[in-house]
């Protein structure tokens, strides 16, 4: 899964299969804002998990 652009933010997911951990780096206008960390228990994180984390971030920012 590549970068996701939504509501003026850019989300760049990355993960380590060996460590079973990942992060989504959040940018706005090219400026780094936040790192959202997560873990997973399958071969790679499911897109639904990443989408859910993005939706949660946007909800916290009061953005749809």
C-alpha positions as CSV (number, residue, x, y, z in Angstrom):
1,X,0.0,0.0,0.0
2,X,1.4,3.4,-1.0
3,X,0.8,6.9,0.3
4,X,-2.8,7.9,0.9
5,X,-3.9,11.5,0.3
6,X,-7.1,12.5,2.2
7,X,-8.6,15.8,3.5
8,X,-5.4,17.7,3.0
9,X,-3.2,15.2,4.8
10,X,-0.8,12.6,3.4
11,X,-0.5,9.3,5.1
12,X,2.6,7.1,4.4
13,X,2.3,3.6,5.9
14,X,5.4,1.5,6.5
15,X,5.8,-1.8,8.3
16,X,8.2,-4.6,9.3
17,X,6.9,-8.1,8.8
18,X,9.7,-9.5,11.0
19,X,8.8,-7.2,13.9
20,X,5.0,-7.3,13.2
21,X,5.0,-3.5,13.8
22,X,4.1,-0.6,11.6
23,X,3.7,3.2,11.5
24,X,1.8,5.7,9.5
25,X,3.6,9.0,9.0
26,X,1.2,11.9,8.7
27,X,2.1,15.0,6.7
28,X,0.3,18.2,5.9
29,X,1.6,20.5,3.2
30,X,4.9,18.5,3.2
31,X,5.4,19.0,6.9
32,X,5.6,16.0,9.2
33,X,2.9,16.1,11.9
34,X,2.7,12.7,13.6
35,X,3.6,9.1,13.6
36,X,0.8,6.6,14.3
37,X,2.1,3.3,15.4
38,X,0.4,-0.1,15.3
39,X,1.0,-3.8,15.4
40,X,-0.4,-6.6,13.4
41,X,-0.5,-10.4,13.5
42,X,-0.6,-11.5,9.9
43,X,1.8,-11.5,7.0
44,X,1.3,-7.8,6.4
45,X,-1.2,-5.2,7.9
46,X,-4.6,-5.3,6.4
47,X,-5.8,-2.3,4.4
48,X,-8.9,-2.1,6.6
49,X,-6.6,-1.7,9.7
50,X,-4.7,1.2,8.1
51,X,-7.9,2.8,6.8
52,X,-9.4,2.6,10.3
53,X,-6.3,4.3,11.9
54,X,-6.5,7.1,9.2
55,X,-10.3,7.6,9.9
56,X,-9.6,7.7,13.6
57,X,-6.9,10.4,13.1
58,X,-9.2,12.5,10.9
59,X,-12.0,12.2,13.4
60,X,-9.7,13.5,16.1
61,X,-8.8,16.4,13.9
62,X,-12.5,17.1,13.2
63,X,-12.0,16.5,9.5
64,X,-14.2,14.2,7.3
